[in-house]
Amino acid sequence: MSFHWQRVIGGLSGCMAVGTSAYGAHGLKPKSEVYKKTFDTGARFQLLHSVLLVATPAICGGGKTRIPHVAGAFFSIGIALFSGSCYAVGITEDRNNGKAAPIGGLALMAGWLSLALVKR
């Protein structure tokens, strides 16, 4: 099985995480520090899970099972929903824009549980 998609999405996501971290450190000027922390949390989670997305096939032992694809899908969805919601809240300073964050968090947790269930 090919895991090329995980390397591509993980690499692009990691690049975006570095860019958003730089924006959060130098360009984001929210009225409240709470919104900056929310934005920074999104960037931190995106970078961590982007690295994990790229590493998932190796952690799972390659193409012997579908687990790398399942975990990768959960991590991809989780990154988009959780970090995307954090970015939206941080930029707009409106907590109503963060309603997808819990779903994204659950997807990230499901990705981690998928890794825990890998049988080698």
C-alpha positions in Angstrom: 0.0 0.0 0.0 1.2 3.5 -0.7 1.5 6.0 2.1 2.6 8.8 -0.2 -0.5 10.9 0.7 0.5 10.9 4.4 3.9 12.2 3.6 2.5 14.9 1.3 -0.3 16.0 3.6 1.9 15.8 6.7 4.7 17.9 5.0 2.3 20.5 3.7 0.6 20.7 7.1 3.9 20.9 8.9 4.9 23.8 6.6 1.7 25.6 7.3 2.1 25.0 11.1 5.5 26.8 11.0 4.0 29.7 9.0 1.0 30.0 11.3 3.4 29.9 14.4 5.4 32.7 12.9 2.2 34.7 12.2 1.0 34.0 15.8 4.4 35.2 17.2 4.8 38.3 15.0 1.6 39.3 13.2 -1.4 38.4 15.4 -2.4 41.2 17.6 -5.6 40.1 19.4 -7.3 42.3 22.0 -7.1 39.5 24.6 -4.2 37.1 25.3 -6.8 34.3 25.5 -7.2 34.4 21.7 -3.4 34.4 21.1 -3.1 31.3 23.4 -5.9 29.6 21.4 -4.2 30.4 18.1 -0.9 29.1 19.5 -2.5 25.9 20.7 -3.8 25.2 17.2 -0.3 25.7 15.7 1.3 23.5 18.3 -1.2 20.7 17.8 -0.9 21.0 14.0 2.9 20.7 14.1 2.9 17.8 16.5 0.3 15.8 14.5 1.8 16.7 11.2 5.1 15.0 12.3 3.0 12.0 13.6 1.1 11.8 10.3 4.3 11.4 8.3 5.7 8.9 10.8 2.5 6.8 11.2 3.4 4.2 8.4 6.8 3.5 10.0 5.2 3.3 13.5 2.6 0.8 12.2 5.2 -1.4 10.4 4.4 -0.4 6.8 1.7 -1.8 4.5 0.8 -5.0 6.4 -2.4 -3.5 7.7 -4.9 -0.8 7.1 -4.2 0.9 10.4 -1.7 3.4 9.0 -4.4 4.7 6.6 -7.1 4.7 9.3 -4.8 6.5 11.8 -3.6 8.9 9.1 -7.2 9.8 8.1 -8.1 10.5 11.8 -5.0 12.7 12.2 -5.7 14.6 9.0 -9.3 15.3 9.9 -8.3 16.2 13.4 -5.7 18.6 12.3 -8.1 20.4 10.0 -10.9 20.6 12.4 -9.1 21.2 15.7 -6.3 23.5 14.5 -8.6 25.2 12.0 -11.1 26.0 14.7 -8.3 27.4 16.9 -7.1 29.6 14.1 -10.6 30.9 13.4 -11.1 31.7 17.0 -7.8 33.4 17.4 -8.1 35.5 14.2 -11.8 36.5 14.6 -11.8 36.7 18.4 -15.1 34.9 18.3 -15.5 31.7 20.3 -18.5 30.7 18.1 -16.0 29.9 15.3 -14.5 27.1 17.4 -17.4 24.7 17.4 -15.6 22.1 15.3 -12.7 21.9 17.8 -14.2 19.1 19.9 -14.9 16.9 16.9 -11.3 17.5 15.7 -10.0 16.6 19.2 -12.0 13.4 19.1 -10.5 12.6 15.7 -7.0 13.2 17.0 -7.7 10.9 20.0 -9.1 8.2 17.6 -5.8 8.5 15.6 -3.8 7.9 18.8 -6.1 4.9 19.8 -5.6 3.5 16.3 -1.8 3.5 16.9 -2.3 1.8 20.3 -4.2 -1.0 18.6 -1.5 -1.9 16.1 -0.4 -5.5 16.4 3.1 -6.2 15.1 
